[in-house]
């Protein structure tokens, strides 16, 4: 019996049951940008590892000021990276540069702007505010040796890359990435670098998905199969045996040439759902394929289970399903926990009567009160890809509105573009 359409929340729950941990691997720091940490990073020494000057100036003992000393004999110049200098007495100081190690004898660094240097003497201005700890970054204030400096499941951003380098993390343990193939279908679809006839279209869906997955440094294989069951079956079987995830576009609706669901069924792929109560992207198909028996998996080079996310072919449907379902599933599989959505307030009314969950394209801005405002776009359907470059995400509007009206000022989730 044909499975009824599932709701958005039911589809989300089903896919969540198939969140997959693909393991971990070691990569050199030079190749780690954008990857996901699989293990906490620990400080290999105190951070900072010594008391350091945060300004250029002179290092003194602040107690000298309380004793009425305003003039200090300069005993030397302390450069960054050099062994800390000491002084003979309270009325002596050293000139010190930003980043240089400050000997524990000193507890304040006075800016050059707050003192005058003449004839080997430093005189502190009377209006200078001197106190213990002034302009000194104390050893271990940021982190102590052995403390966590970055938690696992963190994305290796440029800032985190810098932290990793500072603690000598030459190699990093990161989440292993799934092997993904993107398969487009359709006789009318030609390579994007080819010249189309009057009724052909250039392939763009694969490029969109590939670009979205580059966020996590996932390499993608792009393939295309025409609407021919005899061509689909061997190509899909090969993909099932070599990839963890198949992302398909097209061939899943109700047309006479939409062969994908039938071919997948013939191949033993288990359908989890076909069609979601939503617009756009209603014909979305999701399933899984078991390549091996339990006892064979460890010895084989093929994935134990391959997941198939088969999107409708229309570009907006592909982009919405990718943003709303696949990218959150991927983030969860990589151990990320931050939600992919935010909440925003509608700037104008939206009318949508069908008994479907509607994903409206919206432009986001923050008003003077700090509230995120969503301005909806009028589109020409799921084939109208051009508006996507002006919008920032899809606002998810719930089913069940009696009059189909979603009023200005109401607040809903917005799934920001991948």
Residue, then its C-alpha position, 0 to 999 in steps of 0.5 A: x500500500x502506498x505510504x501517505x504523505x508525512x508531515x514536516x515534523x514526521x520527515x524530520x524525525x525519520x531523518x533524525x533516526x538516520x543521523x550517522x557518525x562516520x568516525x574520525x581521522x587525523x589531518x594536518x593543521x594546514x588542511x583542517x580549516x572548515x573541519x569539525x573537531x572530534x576531540x577537545x584541544x588542550x593547552x600544552x602550557x599556560x596561556x599566556x605562558x608568561x606575564x607579558x606586556x600589552x603596551x610599549x612603555x616602562x615596567x615598574x613596581x607600582x609600590x614605588x609610586x606610593x612611596x612618592x617616586x616619580x623618576x626612574x633610571x632606565x636599566x635596559x630595554x626588554x624586547x619580545x622573545x628575550x629573557x626578562x630583565x630585572x632592576x636593582x631597586x625601586x627607583x629603576x625601570x626597564x623599557x619594555x615592548x608589547x608582547x615582551x615577558x615581564x619579570x615577576x618583580x614588576x607589576x605595572x607597565x606604564x605607556x610611553x604616552x604617560x611618561x617622558x624619557x630624557x637622559x636615561x630617566x623616565x618620568x611618570x606624568x602626574x595624571x597617570x593612573x598606576x595600579x598593580x597589574x596595569x597593562x600586564x597579561x598575567x601568565x595563565x589568565x586565559x587558560x592553564x596547562x591542560x585546560x580545554x581551549x576548544x571543545x570537540x564539535x567546534x568548527x575550525x574557523x580562522x580564529x580556532x585555527x590560530x588557537x590550534x597553532x598557538x598550542x602546537x596542534x600540528x595534527x588534529x583529530x576531526x570528524x570524518x566526512x561522508x562520501x557523497x555523490x550528487x546525481x541529477x536526472x532528466x533528458x532535458x538537462x545538459x552540462x552547464x558549459x554546453x549550448x542548449x537547444x530551444x527546449x533544453x536546460x543547463x544543469x545547476x542543481x549539482x553545482x548548488x549542492x556542491x557549493x553548499x557542501x563546501x562549507x564543511x570541505x566535503x568533496x562531491x562527485x557529480x553525475x547525471x543520468x537520463x530518464x531511462x530505467x535501464x540506465x538508472x539501475x546500474x548507475x544507482x547500484x554502483x553509487x550505492x556501493x561506493x558512497x555513504x550518501x546519494x543526493x538526487x535531483x529530479x525523477x521523483x514526482x508523478x510524471x510518466x518519466x519519473x522512474x527513480x522511486x520505482x527503480x530504487x524499490x526494485x533494487x531493494x532500497x527501503x523507502x522511509x517516506x515519499x512526499x512531505x506536506x509542504x510547498x515547495x518540495x512536496x515530492x521529496x523521497x528518502x530511503x536507505x540501502x543496506x549493502x552488507x550483513x552485520x558480520x561482513x561490514x568491518x572487512x568490506x570497503x563498501x558502506x554498511x548503509x547508504x542513505x538516499x535523499x531524492x529531491x524534486x528537480x525544480x531548483x527552488x525545491x532542491x534548495x529548500x530541501x537541502x537547506x531545511x533537511x539535508x544540511x541539518x542532518x549533515x550537521x548533526x552527523x558531524x556532531x554540530x548542535x547549533x540550530x540552523x534556524x533563527x526566529x524572525x518577525x514578518x514585515x508584511x502579510x503572507x496569504x497561503x491557503x493550501x493544507x501544506x506547510x509553506x516555506x516562503x523566501x524571505x530577506x532578513x534585516x535587523x531593526x533598530x531594536x535588534x529584532x530580526x525582520x523578514x521581508x517575504x518575496x513574491x515568486x513565480x513558483x519552484x522553478x524561479x531560481x533567480x529570487x534566491x540570490x536576493x533572499x536569505x532563507x526560508x520562513x517556515x509557516x505552519x499548516x492549519x491557518x483557517x483563513x490562510x493568512x499569516x499576519x505582519x508582526x507574527x514570529x516564525x522560524x527561518x532556515x538560513x540558506x546553506 
